[in-house]
Amino acid sequence: MVIGGGLHGASTAFHLAQRGARVIVLEADYVGRHSSGVNAGGVRTLGRPLPEIPLALMSREIWHRIVETIGDDAGFVPSGQMKIAESDAELAECQARVDLLQTHGFTHEKIIDRKTVLALEPAIAPHVTGAIWVEDDGYALPFRATAAFRRAAQARGAVFHEGTPVTRIEQSGARWFAQTPAGRLDAQHLVVTAGAWAGELAAQVGEPVPMHPEGLMLMVTHRAAPFCRATLGATGRPLSFKQFDNGTVVIGGKLIGIADLPARHGEVDFARLVKSANTVVDLFPHLRHLGINRAWAGVEAFIDDGLPVISKSRRAANLTYSFGYCGSGFQLGPGCGKLVSELVLDGQASLPLDAFAIDRFPVPA
């Protein structure tokens, strides 16, 4: 039984069902309602915390063969990703980052100078001093990707129940029970991929996690003539920026709105959206008069140390967690679903997950 029907839940269900497991997924709202449907869609290995890099690189391999994996391209475009420096100090910061990665054996991030940035993206403002460039990164369409993993899981026998919030979990004997408004459901193994609501379920088992919800926002502009190929971020300020083939521009980058966890609702903070829009105009002045078509928000979980929980329970048998991706979980969805399926079916994952163990947090006395 998987609790949570976002990308991580749908990917976990797919990988479990692909290996012959009988899977049911319980989703409180509808599949892809929150962080999986409202993120910027970055397929990004760039800028990851060191412990996440092996997971991100493995997951990126799945993205590059996504049609072969789930029968849908999920809107994946290998556009490359660029993290822009706007001063010499920021470029030095980027260089230090790349040097650090190289000491750990990672070479996917590369420094490029201002001339190369302008050759790749001629429309960008001339004050840019350089960037970190990852050629094999890109973007996909979040809701389409989540729905595609759902369909692929269903084709292999997984059953999804939407509008089915889980209020309580408990273990009795060898079975796990999930209490929902529609009654109690049970399974041998429980996987919690419930995003911002996963912490409440983990606490019921006696494994509290220091985390809080945020309302992540996105906005989409009117159409513009083609001017940008890569997916862009910034070094000194929040930004995730891309232009689709239809000319619209998607602007995100962990833009924090308003989160109402009990109401399961994220709300747009327009003052913060204006600040992000100004960042885009600084980098692409010709967009100054481009209108915003729509904006929206969803709820995501942020863990205090900035890393997700991807872990078997340390207090209960047959319980596995995958949550708290801090606004950066979309790219990891295909790979982490596979790793979680390995935890469930094999007892251990094919990549080390010690950094993401749930018992890294002390239990309050």
Disulfide bonds with the S-S distance in Angstrom:
none
